[in-house]
Amino acid sequence: MKNISLDLSKAIPFVGEAAYRNYEPKVRNAQKALEESTCPGNDFLGWLHLPSSITPEFLGQIEACARTLRDNCDAIVVAGIGGSYLGARAIIEALGNSFAWLVAEKDNPTILFAGNNIGEDYLKELTDYLKGKRFGVINISKSGTTTETALTFRLLKKQCEQQRGKEEARKVIVAITDAKRGAARTCADKEGYTSFIIPDNVGGRFSVLTPVGLLPIACAGFDIRKLVEGAADMEKATRPEVPFSENIAAQYAAIRNALYNEGGKKIEIMVNYQPKLHYIAEWWKQLYGESEGKENKGIFPASCDFTTDLHSMGQWIQEGERSIFETVISIEQPKHTLLFPEDEENLDGLNFLAGKRVDEVNKMAELGTRLAHVDGGVPNIRIALPELNEYYIGQLLYFFEIGCGISGNVLGVNPFNQPGVEAYKKNMFALLNKPGYEEESRAIRQRLENE
């Protein structure tokens, strides 16, 4: 099978071939540091060779659990936040039917996502929707105490037990958590839930190919073996010994850093021309934002859905501050064929498109936009997938992961920690008078009074 491809022809000219090539030894050294575990955060490199280490037996265990949930549930709620749900949602949204909610006869249970916000209306509407339904829960939390997820799981656990009985609920609640520690592990052991382990050496945003992502994806009816195969093939295609001229992950890391340092481009906009890829961009934003945004450094990751956002953000991208570059994900061959119809009256003047595939119109919109944005001073990177399926999504995910690890090391930060996300939690717990936060509570209330 073909691999996904990378086109830098509309990005390199903005920094020059020489400046881009200067990053070749830097990315080589960065990838060597990953491979030899000498980089900052080297205790979180379990994702690096994860695809090639996943066994058929392990996938069989995931598939068996997914069958139990699929056979016993009309809906499955995935409770998790950040990396605990974004990867699964990205793949399920990319591969699923855009109107699955409206399909009367479903082959697969409805997959819902919660535990990623503290919206009271959202949670009330979710619990109302689940009333009278055979639903199950996949609770994803290493600690079991992350506020958003723990709050949601408490609600769902109680409702599931009330509607299905404690014994039946035990069969359809699954925990994905730490091997030994934490509230979620204690609960799973006490209640007798089926459980899977989040490896200690894999951070949340790199966890999509662990049970965190694989179980929900299998529950949705997609082929996790093909997903892992694609990731494993990309792992092989981007190993350190692969020449720079062939290693697309190394090239991506090099051009990003060149545009950032030499080109003054501080914002990367992930662009797609397929609505199904919206959550791929959301997953990518967390991966790169949480990995690189440290020490007052890092490219800001943003995203746009084209052509939709061309009618809202297009003006700024075309003529706004020249601090941006675009990375476009393009799907070469869509799943379906739909021809543009002829219309006798031709009031909209579009008969010149009659007989053409809708995708041809979309592709010309993509090409025309890229040319216009390049002319307007916006470097463009293009990543092309031959088609949208499990295999190529697996390739794409690992490409972004290894590219992120390399890029973060070139930038000079630890790509695998996230110390900044604790600041809001400390303030929130203090304001809620959580036990143990008395001193912080007094300090923050005094600050608010003074302001």
C-alpha positions, 0 to 999 in steps of 0.5 A, spaced: 500 500 500 502 507 498 504 511 504 501 518 506 505 523 502 508 530 504 509 536 499 513 542 502 514 545 495 509 551 497 513 552 504 520 551 503 521 558 499 519 562 504 525 560 508 530 558 503 532 551 501 539 552 505 535 555 511 531 548 511 537 544 510 540 547 516 535 543 520 537 536 517 542 535 522 538 538 528 532 533 527 537 527 526 540 529 533 533 530 536 530 523 533 537 520 535 535 523 542 528 520 542 531 513 540 536 513 545 532 515 551 537 521 552 532 527 551 528 531 556 521 527 558 525 520 556 520 516 561 514 518 557 517 514 550 512 508 551 509 511 544 515 511 540 515 503 538 508 502 541 505 500 534 510 495 532 509 492 539 502 491 539 500 483 539 494 480 535 493 477 542 492 484 545 488 486 540 483 480 540 482 482 548 480 489 546 475 486 540 472 481 545 471 487 550 468 491 544 463 485 542 460 485 549 459 492 549 456 492 542 452 486 544 449 489 550 448 496 549 445 501 544 449 507 546 456 507 549 459 513 553 466 514 553 468 518 559 475 522 558 478 529 557 484 531 553 488 525 550 483 520 554 478 522 548 480 526 543 484 520 539 478 516 539 473 521 537 477 524 531 478 517 528 470 515 530 468 522 527 473 521 521 471 514 519 463 514 521 457 516 517 456 524 518 448 522 519 449 516 524 444 519 529 439 519 524 440 512 521 434 508 523 437 501 523 444 501 526 449 496 525 453 499 531 451 503 538 451 510 538 458 513 541 457 519 546 463 523 549 462 526 556 467 527 562 470 533 557 467 539 560 463 541 566 457 543 563 451 542 567 446 543 561 450 538 557 450 533 562 443 534 564 441 533 557 446 527 556 442 523 562 436 525 559 437 522 553 440 515 556 433 514 560 430 508 558 436 506 554 441 500 554 447 504 555 454 502 557 460 506 560 468 506 558 471 510 564 478 513 562 482 516 567 489 514 570 488 517 577 480 517 577 480 524 580 480 528 574 474 533 576 471 533 569 471 525 568 470 523 575 464 528 576 461 525 569 463 518 571 459 518 578 453 521 574 453 515 569 455 509 574 449 511 578 444 512 572 447 505 569 446 501 575 439 504 577 436 503 569 440 496 568 441 493 575 448 493 579 450 486 576 448 488 569 451 494 569 458 491 572 458 488 565 457 494 561 462 499 565 469 498 563 475 502 566 481 504 562 486 506 568 492 505 572 495 498 573 495 499 581 494 506 583 488 511 583 481 512 585 479 509 578 483 503 579 480 502 586 473 502 584 474 498 578 477 492 582 472 493 588 466 493 583 469 487 578 469 491 572 473 489 566 479 493 565 485 495 561 491 499 563 494 506 561 501 504 560 505 509 565 510 511 560 505 513 555 502 520 556 495 522 555 496 525 548 500 520 545 495 514 548 490 513 542 494 506 540 493 504 547 486 501 550 484 509 551 483 509 543 483 502 541 477 500 545 472 506 543 474 505 536 473 498 536 466 499 539 464 503 534 465 498 529 472 500 526 478 495 524 483 497 529 488 491 526 488 496 520 489 502 524 495 499 528 498 496 521 498 503 518 501 506 524 506 500 525 508 502 517 509 509 518 513 507 524 518 503 520 518 509 514 520 514 519 525 510 523 532 514 524 536 510 519 531 513 514 534 518 510 532 525 511 530 526 503 525 520 505 523 521 512 517 525 512 516 526 519 523 529 520 522 533 514 515 536 517 519 537 524 524 541 520 520 546 516 516 547 522 522 549 526 525 553 520 518 557 519 518 559 526 525 561 527 527 563 520 520 565 517 517 568 524 511 564 523 508 563 530 501 560 528 500 553 524 493 553 522 491 545 520 486 545 514 482 540 512 477 540 506 473 534 509 468 535 515 470 529 517 477 531 519 474 536 524 476 532 530 483 530 527 485 537 528 482 537 535 487 531 537 492 535 533 492 541 537 492 538 543 498 534 541 502 540 539 500 545 543 501 541 550 507 538 547 511 545 545 507 550 548 513 551 554 518 556 556 514 562 552 516 558 546 512 554 541 508 555 535 500 556 536 496 550 533 490 553 530 485 549 525 480 551 520 475 547 516 475 549 509 471 551 505 466 553 510 471 557 514 473 561 508 467 565 509 469 567 516 476 566 517 478 567 509 479 574 509 484 574 515 488 568 513 489 572 506 491 579 508 492 579 516 498 579 520 503 574 516 505 570 522 501 564 520 502 558 515 498 552 513 498 545 514 493 542 509 490 535 510 488 532 503 484 526 501 485 524 494 479 519 493 473 520 497 469 514 499 463 516 495 461 518 488 456 524 487 455 528 480 453 535 480 446 535 476 444 539 470 438 544 471 434 546 465 433 554 468 440 554 470 439 560 475 445 559 479 449 559 473 452 552 475 451 548 469 458 548 467 459 543 473 454 539 470 456 531 470 463 533 474 464 529 481 463 534 487 470 532 489 473 535 483 469 542 485 472 541 492 479 539 489 479 545 485 477 549 491 483 546 495 488 548 489 485 555 488 485 557 496 492 554 496 495 558 491 491 564 493 494 564 500 501 562 498 501 569 493 498 572 500 504 570 504 502 564 507 507 558 507 503 551 505 504 544 507 500 539 504 499 532 507 495 527 502 492 521 504 490 516 498 483 515 502 480 515 508 480 509 512 483 505 518 490 504 515 491 511 513 489 514 519 493 510 523 499 512 518 497 519 520 496 519 527 503 516 528 506 521 523 504 527 527 506 523 534 513 522 531 513 529 528 511 532 534 517 528 539 522 531 534 520 538 533 519 539 540 526 536 541 529 541 536 525 547 539 529 545 546 523 544 550 520 537 554 515 535 549 512 530 554 510 534 560 505 539 561 506 543 568 502 549 565 495 545 566 496 545 573 495 552 574 487 552 573 486 546 577 489 549 583 485 555 583 479 551 581 480 547 587 481 553 592 475 556 590 471 550 591 474 549 598 477 542 597 480 540 603 487 541 603 487 547 599 485 552 605 491 556 604 490 557 597 483 559 598 485 564 603 490 567 598 486 567 592 480 570 595 484 576 598 487 577 591 479 577 588 477 582 594 483 587 592 482 587 585 
